[in-house]
């Protein structure tokens, strides 16, 4: 994943932290592409149905416009004041051939985007929506991306922007950009993960029947997200149960009872679907949670072990060392050094 920072708006199990509600203000530009608009919006809507506190609003410089595909969009709100808890989403419009005498977006939109940035709002663009951020000067000095066909034009028009190619999306501080069309869905999932954590995001991806992709340029997929690109409802139910109750004992028989299977039947379902057993999957989640708690809390190693379902701290230390190549205590010291 080509991202430059992470969010601490959720705990390590993916549970939203209180007070992190976010308004998603969707800027509907003339000639907006419907997939650029609808894909990301449906991600946030699905997240809201899974319990995330997202509220979607559609705004524009005019109350009515027409999409690039000819659909009339009406009832759009005026450009509102926004603040630090808001996300401004800019779906990409269909761009006409460049005309040096014609601005790509209106002056009122440019001024509003600048004001939103100065007010502390996050800004995210989909595909050609990056042009609106570029016109507002918000990409200067930032890594960003856009549709492959616009990369060279963006580099010429906004020489201070660090335009990347061959990535799905880029986060650089409070500004996020994505590549063409369906990559807006990947960007939206990434933003939901930053706000709400991997467990809820995996549920959203399953709801939309899409695969959680990363750009391949950065860190590996979290175990909470890994092994979820399948359609086996039995395995998903056990995975959800484990993610939400990692401090439980969870014998193989206990997990099998959750989905009314025999232990052998559940093991067969897991190994056939994701290639590892239920208990191996449980251990990966526990160690991932332990790594996040060691880096982000002041809990003792013994308390971390207990929180993650390990009854023996010495056994936890051995497993942690085998998984990460270092001891839990060293991992904590390294994390503290990075923070300082």
N, C-alpha and C positions, 0 to 999 in steps of 0.2 A: 504494500500500500504506500503510495507516494504521498505521505502526509508529514507535516512538520511539527505538529503539536497534538496533544491529547486532551480530553476533557475529564474533569473529575466531578461531573454532575451526577454520577451514579456510583453506588458502591461496587465492590468487585464482583458481586453476583449478578449485576445488571439491574438492581433495584433502584428506581429513581429516587433521588434525594428530594426531600420536601422543599417546596418553594422554587422548583426549577421549571415551572410552566413557561411555555414559549408561544408567542403569537407568530405565525408564519404569514408574512405579508407578501402576497404574490403580485409582482408588478407585471401587468398584462400590457405588453407593447403592441402596437399595430402590426398586423401580419405575423402574430405569434404562431409558432409551430405547435400543433395540438399535442404531439407526443412529448415535446419539451415541457409543456404545461401539465398535461394529465399524468404522466408517469411519476414525477417527483411528488405531486400533490397527493396521489393515491398512496404513496409510501407514508406520508405524514398522517393521512386519514386512517390508514390501517393501524399505524402506531397509536393513534388516539383511541381506536377501538380496542387495542390491547392494554390500555390503561395509561398511556403517556398523555401529558397535559399539553396537547397542541391545539391551537385554534387557527384555522386557515381563513384568511381574508383576501379578496381579490380587489386590487386597486388599479387605477389607471389615470392618465392625465385627462381622459375623456370618459364619459359614463358608458359608452358603447363603442365597440370596435369589431373588426372582422378578422378571423384567423387566416393564416396562409392557405388553409384548406377550404376556406369559404364559409365557415361556420360563424354566425353572428353571435357575439358575446355581449350581453347587456347586463345592466344592473351593477356595473363596476363602481366601487367606492372611490372617492377622491384620495389623492396622495396624503396619507396621514402623518402625524408626528410619530416617531418610533423611538425606542429606547434600548438599553442594554440587554433586556430579556427577549428582544424581538429578532427574528430572522427575516431578512429581506431576500426573497427568491426571485431571480430574473430569468424566466424561460426565454429561449432564443427566438427572435423573429426571423422571418425570411428577409434577407438583405438584398436590396437591389444592387446592380453594378455600381461601384464607387463613383461618386461625383464630387470632385474637390470643392465645389461650391455649396454642397448640401450636407448639413450635419446628419450623422447616422441616427442620433436620437435627439429629442427636443431639449432645449435649454432648461425647461422646467423639470424634466426628468433628471438631467445632470445635476441641477442644484439640489433636488430632493435626495438623490443618492449620496451626494457629498454630505448633506445635513444628517442623513441616517448614519453614515460612517462616523461623523464627528460626535453623534449622540451615543455611540458605543454599540450600535446594532451589528450583528453578523450579517454579511452579505454573501450570497451564493448565486452563481450564474450557471445556466445550462446551455451548452453549445454556443451559438452565436450571441447569447445574452452577455458573454464576456465583453462584447463591444461596448455595451452600455457602461460597464465598469471602467473600461479603458477610456471612454470619452470623458468620464468624471475624474480621471487621473488616479483612480483607486488601485490600478495595477502597477503603478510606477514603483520599481524596486522590488516587486513581488514575483514569486514564481506563480505561473498561471497556465491554463491550457484552454483549448477551444476545439471546435470541429477541425478535423485534419485539413480540410480545404481552405481554412481561414488562417492557419498558423503563420504562413509567410506574410500575408497581408497584415496580420496583427503585429508581427515583428517590425514591419516597415512603419505602420501607423503609430505604434506605441513603443518607440525604441528603448524607453526606460523600463518596460515590462520584461520579465524574464520568461518568455513564452516557451513552454515545454511541449514536446510531442511524444507520442507513443505512451501516454499515460491516460488512465480513465478519468482521474480527478486529482486536484491539488488543493491542499489546505495551506495557506500562508497567513498566519495570524488570524484576524477576523474575516478574511476574505477567502472564499472557496470558489473554484471554477471546475467545470467538467468538460469532457470532450463531447462528441456529437451524439445527439438524439438519446438513445437508450442509456448512455453513460450517466445521464441525469438521474436515473433510478439508482445507480450505484452511488452517486454522490449523496442522494437523499438518505440512503441506507447508512452511509458513513456518518452523516450528520446525526441521524437518530442514534447510532451507536455511541457517538461522543456524548450525547445528552442522556441516554437511557441505559446504555450498557449492552453487551452482546446478547444476553438472553432474550430480552424483548425484541431486539433487532432480528434475531434468528426466527422468532415467531412471526414477525412481519414478513420476512422473506418467504417463509413457508406459506403464509396466507396468500401471498401474491404468486406463488409457484414460480419463484425465480431463484437463481443461484447467487449466493453471496460472493462477488468477485473482488479481487484486489488488483492493483496495478502491476504487481510483481516486482516493484522496485524497492520494496522496503521489508518490514517485518513480516513474519509468518502469521497465518491466520490463528487467532486465539482458539484454544481447544473448545471454548464455549461456542464458537462459530463453525469449527471444523466438523466434518462428518454430518452436516445437516442438509446437504444437497441431495436428498432422497425423498421418496414419497411413501415410505413405509410408516403408517400411522402408529403401529405398535412400538416401533423403535423410537419414534418421535415422542410418544407419551412417556416412555421410560427416561429418555434424555431430559425432557422437561422436568420430570419428577426429581431426577438427580440434581439438576442445576438449581432447583429451588429448595433442596433439602440436603445440602452437602454435609452437614454436621451429623446426619443420621447414620445408623450402622449399615443399613442397606446390604443385607446378605443377598445372595443370588435368589434365594427363595422369596425374600421380601419383594425384590424387584419384579420377579415373575408374577407374584400375586397382584401387582398393580395392574397388569394387563391380562390377568386370568390365563396365564400360560404356565406350563411346567418349566422348571429351571433349564432343562435341556432344550425345550422349544424356544425360550428366550435367547439362550446362547446361540442357537442356530440362526435366529432372526438377526441378531447383531452381527455375527461373523459373516453372514451372507450379504447383509446390507452395507455395513461400513468396514468390515475386515478386522474388527477387534471384538473382544468379549465385553459384556456389560461391566464387569469389574475392572477391566483395563481402562475402559472409558471413564468410569468413576474416578480412578486414580489420576488420570490426566486432568480432569476438572479440579480435583482437590489440590493438586500441585500448582495449577495455574492460579487458583484463588489464593493459595499460600504465598506465591510470588508477589501478587498484587498487595496483599495485606502487609507483607514485610516491607514493601517499598512505600506504602501509603499510610501506614498507621504506626502507632507506638506500642502495639501489642507485643508482649514477650514471645519468644519462639514457642514456648509451651502453650501460650494462649492461642497463637496462630494454629498450632497443630490441632488443638481441641476444636477451634472454630471450623476447621476444614474436615473434621470427622476422624482425625487420627487419635487413637486412644493412647498411643505410646510415642512420646516426643523423640526418643532415640530412634525408633523405627522411621518416624517422619524425617529426621535428619539424614538417615541413610538413603531413603527414597529421593529426597530433595537433591542430595549430592549426586546421585546417579543420573537424575534427570537434567540438572542444570550445571553440573561440573563444579559446584561450589557449595559451601555450607550455608544454611539459612542466616547465620550471624554475619558471615562475610557479605552475603547479598544485601543485608540491611545496611551495613556500613557503606557499601558502594553506593546504594541508593541515597543515603544521607549526604554523601560527598557530592553527588550530582546535584541534589537540591540546593546545597550551599553554593 
